[in-house]
């Protein structure tokens, strides 16, 4: 029954949006990652990890459609929101290792891959700016990530959740939220903005032609907009 229900859900989406389009732009082929986690949102006290992997220019100013989207339930029960965020960072970094290797083999050597997190504790522990005293499970993720940062494979930094694309894939949002945010994840003709500022205006409700019905609800996420025509 769960498989049948999921199949019906997918078919209903395809019927409602038969011509969904994702736009990919030419870039410097530099991998960037947005990482996020939702704490205790899955059955049996599990948390969900989300990730948005995309290729951009060297300055990170030209986002594009995703090359990989992570949306998985974290197997272990997380003891805190920070531990869930650290688990999501670890999962996204492990996925990014393979992407970095593939890009390098295709002639696109990678600088340290920037991974965005919206949890200061998770970012601080992996960047050697904050101490950590937790369980062995968190120790494994902590040391693996810190070692990779020291090896210059990753650069993990904090930025507000309002600019984190991965947030969209970690939570159960209402229909109005999906309708408001869909133009930032798929191209919607005449609605998807063509600039980052246009995405900010769309998601915060400042775009009076297409106001966000969720403004003021604390869920104005995903302000990077790779999918408007530019």
C-alpha positions as CSV (number, residue, x, y, z in Angstrom):
1,X,0.0,0.0,0.0
2,X,2.7,2.6,0.7
3,X,4.2,2.0,-2.7
4,X,0.8,2.4,-4.4
5,X,0.1,5.6,-2.4
6,X,3.4,7.0,-3.5
7,X,2.8,6.1,-7.1
8,X,-0.6,7.7,-7.1
9,X,0.9,10.8,-5.5
10,X,3.6,11.0,-8.2
11,X,1.0,10.5,-11.0
12,X,-1.2,13.2,-9.5
13,X,1.8,15.6,-9.5
14,X,2.6,14.8,-13.1
15,X,-1.0,15.4,-14.1
16,X,-1.1,18.7,-12.3
17,X,2.3,19.9,-13.6
18,X,2.8,18.0,-17.0
19,X,5.5,20.4,-18.3
20,X,7.8,20.9,-15.2
21,X,11.1,22.5,-16.4
22,X,14.5,22.8,-14.7
23,X,17.0,25.3,-16.2
24,X,20.7,24.6,-16.1
25,X,23.1,27.5,-16.9
26,X,26.7,27.5,-18.3
27,X,29.1,28.0,-15.4
28,X,32.6,27.4,-14.1
29,X,31.5,23.9,-13.0
30,X,32.3,24.6,-9.3
31,X,30.3,22.4,-7.0
32,X,28.4,24.0,-4.1
33,X,26.1,22.5,-1.5
34,X,23.3,23.7,0.7
35,X,22.8,21.3,3.7
36,X,19.9,21.3,6.2
37,X,18.1,19.0,8.7
38,X,14.7,18.8,10.3
39,X,14.8,17.5,13.8
40,X,12.3,14.9,15.0
41,X,10.0,15.1,12.0
42,X,10.0,11.5,10.9
43,X,8.4,8.4,12.6
44,X,10.1,6.9,15.7
45,X,11.8,10.2,16.6
46,X,13.9,10.3,13.5
47,X,15.2,13.4,11.8
48,X,15.4,14.2,8.0
49,X,18.5,15.4,6.1
50,X,18.3,17.5,3.0
51,X,20.8,18.7,0.5
52,X,20.9,20.7,-2.7
53,X,24.1,20.2,-4.8
54,X,24.5,22.5,-7.8
55,X,27.2,23.8,-10.1
56,X,28.1,27.5,-10.1
57,X,30.8,30.0,-11.0
58,X,33.9,30.7,-8.9
59,X,32.1,33.5,-7.0
60,X,29.0,31.5,-6.3
61,X,26.8,34.2,-7.9
62,X,25.4,32.1,-10.8
63,X,23.3,29.2,-9.3
64,X,21.8,26.6,-11.6
65,X,19.5,23.6,-11.3
66,X,20.6,20.8,-9.0
67,X,22.9,17.9,-10.0
68,X,21.8,16.0,-6.8
69,X,19.1,16.5,-4.3
70,X,19.3,14.7,-0.9
71,X,16.2,13.9,1.0
72,X,16.7,11.1,3.5
73,X,15.7,10.1,7.0
74,X,18.7,9.9,9.2
75,X,19.0,6.3,10.4
76,X,20.0,7.0,14.0
77,X,18.0,9.0,16.6
78,X,19.6,12.4,17.0
79,X,19.9,13.8,20.5
80,X,19.7,17.5,19.4
81,X,19.0,19.7,16.5
82,X,22.8,20.4,16.2
83,X,23.5,16.7,16.0
84,X,20.9,16.3,13.3
85,X,22.5,19.2,11.3
86,X,25.9,17.5,11.8
87,X,24.5,14.3,10.5
88,X,23.1,16.1,7.4
89,X,26.4,17.8,6.8
90,X,28.2,14.4,6.9
91,X,25.7,12.8,4.5
92,X,25.9,15.7,2.1
93,X,29.7,15.8,2.3
94,X,30.0,12.1,1.5
95,X,27.8,12.6,-1.6
96,X,29.9,15.5,-2.6
97,X,33.1,13.5,-2.5
98,X,31.9,11.4,-5.4
99,X,30.7,14.5,-7.3
100,X,34.1,16.2,-6.8
101,X,35.9,13.1,-8.1
102,X,33.7,12.9,-11.2
103,X,34.1,16.6,-12.0
104,X,37.9,16.3,-11.6
105,X,38.0,13.3,-13.9
106,X,36.0,15.4,-16.5
107,X,38.7,18.2,-16.4
108,X,37.1,20.5,-13.8
109,X,39.4,20.4,-10.8
110,X,37.6,21.6,-7.7
111,X,38.6,24.1,-5.0
112,X,37.4,23.3,-1.4
113,X,33.7,22.7,-1.9
114,X,31.6,25.3,0.0
115,X,28.8,23.7,2.1
116,X,26.3,26.0,3.6
117,X,24.7,25.2,7.0
118,X,22.2,27.2,9.0
119,X,23.2,25.8,12.4
120,X,26.1,27.6,14.1
121,X,27.0,24.7,16.4
122,X,27.4,22.2,13.6
123,X,29.4,24.7,11.6
124,X,31.6,25.6,14.5
125,X,32.5,22.1,15.5
126,X,33.5,21.1,12.0
127,X,35.5,24.3,11.4
128,X,37.6,24.0,14.6
129,X,36.1,27.1,16.2
130,X,34.0,25.3,18.9
131,X,34.7,22.3,21.2
132,X,32.6,19.2,21.2
133,X,31.7,16.6,23.8
134,X,29.1,14.1,22.6
135,X,28.4,10.5,21.9
136,X,30.6,8.2,19.8
137,X,28.1,8.5,16.9
138,X,28.6,12.3,16.7
139,X,32.3,11.8,17.2
140,X,32.5,9.8,14.0
141,X,30.8,12.5,11.9
142,X,32.6,15.3,13.7
143,X,36.1,13.8,13.1
144,X,35.4,12.8,9.5
145,X,34.1,16.2,8.5
146,X,36.9,18.0,10.4
147,X,39.5,15.9,8.7
148,X,38.0,16.6,5.3
149,X,38.0,20.4,6.1
150,X,41.7,20.2,7.1
151,X,42.4,18.4,3.8
152,X,40.9,21.4,1.9
153,X,38.1,19.3,0.4
154,X,35.4,21.3,2.1
155,X,34.7,24.8,3.4
156,X,31.7,24.7,5.8
157,X,30.1,28.1,6.6
158,X,27.0,29.4,8.3
159,X,24.3,31.4,6.6
160,X,20.7,32.2,7.5
161,X,18.2,29.5,6.7
162,X,16.3,31.9,4.5
163,X,19.0,31.4,1.9
164,X,19.3,27.6,2.3
165,X,17.8,25.8,-0.7
166,X,17.9,22.4,1.1
167,X,15.3,23.5,3.6
168,X,12.6,22.9,1.0
169,X,13.3,19.1,1.1
170,X,13.4,18.5,4.8
171,X,9.9,19.5,6.1
172,X,6.3,18.8,5.4
173,X,5.1,22.1,4.1
174,X,1.5,23.2,3.4
175,X,0.1,23.4,-0.1
176,X,0.3,27.2,-0.1
177,X,4.0,27.0,0.8
178,X,4.7,24.7,-2.2
179,X,2.8,26.9,-4.5
180,X,4.7,30.0,-3.4
181,X,8.1,28.3,-3.6
182,X,7.7,26.2,-6.7
183,X,8.9,29.0,-9.0
184,X,12.3,28.8,-7.3
185,X,12.7,25.1,-7.8
186,X,11.2,24.7,-11.3
187,X,10.8,27.2,-14.0
188,X,7.4,28.8,-14.1
189,X,6.9,31.1,-17.1
190,X,6.3,34.7,-16.2
191,X,6.7,34.0,-12.5
192,X,10.2,32.6,-11.8
193,X,12.6,35.6,-11.2
194,X,15.7,36.0,-13.4
195,X,17.9,37.3,-10.5
196,X,18.8,36.4,-7.0
197,X,17.2,39.6,-5.7
198,X,14.0,38.7,-7.6
199,X,14.0,35.4,-5.7
200,X,14.4,37.2,-2.4
201,X,11.5,39.5,-3.2
202,X,9.4,36.5,-4.3
203,X,10.0,34.4,-1.1
204,X,9.6,37.3,1.3
205,X,6.4,38.6,-0.3
206,X,8.0,41.9,-1.6
207,X,7.0,41.0,-5.1
208,X,3.6,42.5,-5.3
209,X,2.8,40.8,-8.6
210,X,3.2,37.4,-6.9
211,X,3.1,37.8,-3.1
212,X,4.1,34.9,-0.9
213,X,1.0,33.7,1.1
214,X,3.3,32.4,3.8
215,X,5.0,35.7,4.6
216,X,5.2,36.2,8.3
217,X,4.8,32.4,9.0
218,X,8.6,31.9,9.6
219,X,8.9,29.7,6.5
220,X,10.3,32.1,3.9
221,X,13.1,29.8,2.7
222,X,15.1,29.1,-0.5
223,X,16.0,32.6,-1.7
224,X,18.5,31.3,-4.3
225,X,16.6,31.1,-7.5
226,X,18.3,29.1,-10.2
227,X,15.4,28.4,-12.4
228,X,14.2,31.7,-13.7
229,X,15.2,32.6,-17.3
230,X,18.3,34.9,-17.3
